[in-house]
């Protein structure tokens, strides 16, 4: 059984967000086995693919080292990269059947474009303890699948060193979810980006995620409205790596564009 490690939303190797992708299977393994492999891989996500009669359609499930998640952008990008670049270069596009519905991915220049459901947030009061938990004063706070704290500027986002236990508790209470937090701001002038963010996911067993497609399903509609345009250049500023995502609003969907790089091909001896 083959497995690939792919850096997604990456400008080159060792950038963006790594995901492990297991080659397409004939049937879903036991969920406990998939969770155990994800823990063994110890990447933000391990993606599992299921063959369908249609050669361009697959089942897709995502596991962090701790839990199965309903939506993951970077591991979807990595899965499409494996299928379109490593397994069958004749394919132009693929569709994944997931817990979040059908997700389409197609070639777009030297990268890939994913069609995801948008998750427009609602503005909420600043939760008690959030400022102390992240060590910065939020200008605004929004809630959707995750909590979003908008900060004054890019420097504030890059300088964060949050209390993750507090973030988990506050995020879970505010959203009714696991307790994850996106922190974002308008990018500094001349940076080449529109939005800079970071994503802390202690509720999913990940202290900080390098580049998070699902978070951009929230950030895209939020900042598209703020900036008055549908297409945004986004940078997730994970220290030492960083990942790039272009977003485009398309009705109640958001198109996420990025590149991916295969860094490891391995064989599971199981």
Legacy VTK file of the C-alpha trace (Angstrom):
# vtk DataFile Version 3.0
C-alpha trace
ASCII
DATASET POLYDATA
POINTS 270 float
0.000 0.000 0.000
1.556 3.276 -1.124
1.442 6.578 0.721
2.600 10.039 -0.295
3.529 13.032 1.842
2.558 16.210 0.014
3.186 19.834 0.945
-0.061 21.633 0.080
-0.548 25.362 -0.515
3.221 25.399 -0.886
5.518 27.623 -2.899
8.100 24.808 -2.784
9.208 21.813 -0.716
8.971 22.229 3.070
6.475 25.063 2.743
2.705 25.062 3.125
1.042 22.239 5.046
2.116 18.573 4.809
-0.515 15.844 4.487
-0.211 12.105 4.058
-2.340 10.550 1.308
-2.980 6.796 1.205
-3.534 5.286 -2.242
-7.186 4.600 -3.199
-8.649 1.567 -1.424
-11.398 -0.864 -2.445
-13.248 -0.504 0.868
-13.012 1.717 3.918
-10.760 0.243 6.594
-11.931 0.237 10.190
-12.064 3.800 11.502
-9.852 2.888 14.456
-7.180 1.640 12.031
-7.329 4.877 10.017
-7.069 6.888 13.227
-4.087 4.814 14.353
-2.275 5.386 11.036
-2.982 9.127 11.249
-1.481 9.155 14.737
1.539 7.196 13.443
2.033 9.684 10.591
1.679 12.575 13.049
0.909 15.123 10.330
-1.963 17.598 10.573
-4.028 15.287 8.343
-3.902 11.847 6.791
-6.286 11.433 3.838
-7.895 8.135 2.846
-9.360 7.595 -0.622
-12.046 5.115 -1.685
-12.377 3.886 -5.278
-15.665 4.505 -7.099
-16.890 3.052 -10.433
-16.219 6.486 -11.968
-12.402 6.768 -12.351
-12.620 10.508 -11.629
-14.663 10.177 -8.401
-13.478 9.006 -4.985
-14.613 8.832 -1.414
-12.409 10.934 0.875
-11.997 11.000 4.649
-9.574 13.049 6.753
-8.020 12.232 10.129
-5.846 14.399 12.345
-3.624 12.517 14.825
-6.554 12.772 17.271
-9.923 12.881 15.416
-11.749 12.497 12.109
-12.744 15.920 10.749
-15.674 16.929 8.494
-13.687 19.208 6.175
-10.014 19.688 5.366
-8.683 21.863 2.586
-4.985 21.098 2.449
-5.443 17.310 2.539
-8.047 17.608 -0.246
-5.535 19.558 -2.314
-2.885 16.933 -1.498
-5.251 14.089 -2.458
-6.083 15.699 -5.804
-2.385 16.308 -6.421
-1.629 12.624 -5.850
-4.422 11.516 -8.180
-3.740 14.051 -10.956
0.061 14.173 -10.795
1.206 10.843 -9.354
-1.407 8.215 -10.251
-3.264 9.326 -13.387
-1.899 12.446 -15.157
-4.561 12.007 -17.853
-7.244 13.217 -15.412
-8.155 16.901 -15.631
-10.394 16.989 -12.562
-11.683 14.824 -9.728
-14.692 14.853 -7.412
-14.575 13.721 -3.792
-17.561 12.472 -1.796
-17.014 13.664 1.780
-18.768 14.450 5.045
-19.130 17.999 3.675
-20.711 16.884 0.411
-19.199 16.643 -3.054
-15.963 18.625 -3.481
-14.545 19.225 -6.941
-10.895 19.863 -7.764
-9.491 20.728 -11.186
-6.182 21.707 -12.712
-5.546 25.455 -12.758
-2.255 26.478 -14.376
0.598 24.987 -12.369
-1.695 24.473 -9.383
-5.146 23.206 -8.478
-8.520 24.833 -7.813
-10.914 23.423 -5.202
-14.656 24.169 -5.055
-15.708 24.302 -1.372
-18.799 25.470 0.509
-18.406 29.000 1.881
-18.978 29.474 5.618
-19.887 33.157 6.117
-19.384 34.073 9.778
-21.581 36.118 12.098
-20.141 38.900 14.219
-20.141 38.185 17.960
-19.058 39.965 21.115
-15.452 39.431 22.145
-15.579 36.322 24.358
-14.439 36.754 27.925
-10.784 35.848 28.289
-9.948 35.840 24.578
-7.665 38.870 24.687
-5.675 37.345 27.556
-5.589 33.947 25.838
-4.014 35.248 22.635
-2.081 38.165 24.113
-3.559 40.720 21.703
-6.696 42.863 21.536
-9.168 41.726 18.836
-10.641 44.490 16.707
-13.567 42.210 15.811
-14.593 38.637 16.558
-16.635 36.448 14.240
-17.984 32.905 14.556
-18.735 30.133 12.077
-17.340 26.600 12.197
-14.366 28.230 13.941
-13.937 31.395 15.939
-12.183 34.219 14.033
-10.360 37.063 15.771
-9.514 40.018 13.520
-6.458 41.891 14.781
-5.179 45.392 14.102
-2.387 44.452 11.706
-0.177 41.728 10.270
2.530 42.232 12.884
0.054 41.407 15.645
-0.900 38.168 13.884
2.702 37.105 13.378
3.674 37.904 16.966
1.095 35.686 18.697
1.999 33.015 21.230
-1.405 32.010 22.607
-2.453 29.961 25.611
-3.796 26.950 23.703
-5.755 25.443 26.590
-7.625 28.720 26.994
-8.121 29.014 23.218
-9.668 25.543 23.125
-12.121 26.298 25.905
-13.118 29.736 24.575
-13.426 28.579 20.966
-15.548 25.571 21.893
-17.933 27.659 23.973
-18.271 30.370 21.314
-18.922 28.084 18.333
-20.263 24.866 19.830
-17.396 23.155 18.024
-14.116 21.585 19.067
-12.393 24.796 20.067
-10.260 26.132 17.192
-9.335 29.710 16.373
-8.377 31.595 13.222
-6.589 34.914 13.777
-6.368 37.268 10.799
-5.631 40.822 9.688
-5.233 42.832 6.523
-1.756 42.256 5.129
0.896 44.934 5.412
1.144 47.272 2.391
3.574 45.961 -0.213
3.486 42.385 1.110
1.897 40.967 -2.037
-1.055 39.620 -0.026
-4.468 40.894 1.020
-4.965 38.858 4.192
-2.542 37.241 6.642
-3.715 34.667 9.166
-2.762 31.892 11.565
-4.836 28.943 12.754
-4.700 27.355 16.198
-6.489 23.991 16.433
-6.034 22.517 19.925
-9.569 21.135 19.732
-8.479 18.936 16.814
-5.215 17.846 18.419
-3.087 20.332 16.430
-1.425 23.208 18.310
-1.031 25.298 15.143
-1.938 24.258 11.606
0.475 25.453 8.885
-2.131 26.242 6.173
-5.860 25.660 6.595
-8.209 25.489 3.626
-11.371 25.174 5.734
-10.491 28.358 7.657
-10.339 30.213 4.341
-13.950 29.183 3.684
-14.689 31.633 6.518
-11.996 34.226 5.818
-12.885 34.508 2.119
-16.456 35.799 2.544
-15.465 37.904 5.569
-12.612 39.787 3.891
-14.187 39.813 0.425
-16.958 41.929 1.918
-14.496 44.119 3.819
-12.352 44.765 0.741
-15.161 44.898 -1.818
-13.782 42.287 -4.200
-14.295 38.596 -4.799
-10.689 37.398 -5.252
-8.116 37.591 -2.448
-4.477 36.627 -2.023
-4.029 35.058 1.385
-0.970 33.998 3.355
-1.067 31.786 6.437
1.950 32.804 8.474
2.922 29.611 10.265
6.420 30.298 11.629
9.138 28.817 9.416
6.828 27.546 6.648
3.990 29.755 5.487
1.370 28.813 2.912
-0.364 30.654 0.073
-4.060 30.413 -0.809
-5.933 32.377 -3.447
-9.654 32.583 -2.730
-12.528 33.585 -4.994
-16.143 33.886 -3.911
-18.612 32.170 -6.248
-22.094 32.542 -4.808
-22.372 30.307 -1.759
-19.142 28.544 -2.736
-15.517 29.566 -2.448
-12.782 28.582 -4.898
-9.459 27.843 -3.197
-6.354 27.817 -5.393
-2.881 26.630 -4.525
0.073 24.492 -5.468
1.309 21.213 -4.032
4.647 19.383 -3.987
5.265 15.681 -3.366
8.151 15.322 -0.904
7.953 11.624 0.063
6.648 8.448 -1.564
6.574 5.503 0.816
5.147 2.002 1.153
3.150 0.855 4.163
4.195 -2.636 5.232
0.783 -3.500 6.651
LINES 1 271
270 0 1 2 3 4 5 6 7 8 9 10 11 12 13 14 15 16 17 18 19 20 21 22 23 24 25 26 27 28 29 30 31 32 33 34 35 36 37 38 39 40 41 42 43 44 45 46 47 48 49 50 51 52 53 54 55 56 57 58 59 60 61 62 63 64 65 66 67 68 69 70 71 72 73 74 75 76 77 78 79 80 81 82 83 84 85 86 87 88 89 90 91 92 93 94 95 96 97 98 99 100 101 102 103 104 105 106 107 108 109 110 111 112 113 114 115 116 117 118 119 120 121 122 123 124 125 126 127 128 129 130 131 132 133 134 135 136 137 138 139 140 141 142 143 144 145 146 147 148 149 150 151 152 153 154 155 156 157 158 159 160 161 162 163 164 165 166 167 168 169 170 171 172 173 174 175 176 177 178 179 180 181 182 183 184 185 186 187 188 189 190 191 192 193 194 195 196 197 198 199 200 201 202 203 204 205 206 207 208 209 210 211 212 213 214 215 216 217 218 219 220 221 222 223 224 225 226 227 228 229 230 231 232 233 234 235 236 237 238 239 240 241 242 243 244 245 246 247 248 249 250 251 252 253 254 255 256 257 258 259 260 261 262 263 264 265 266 267 268 269
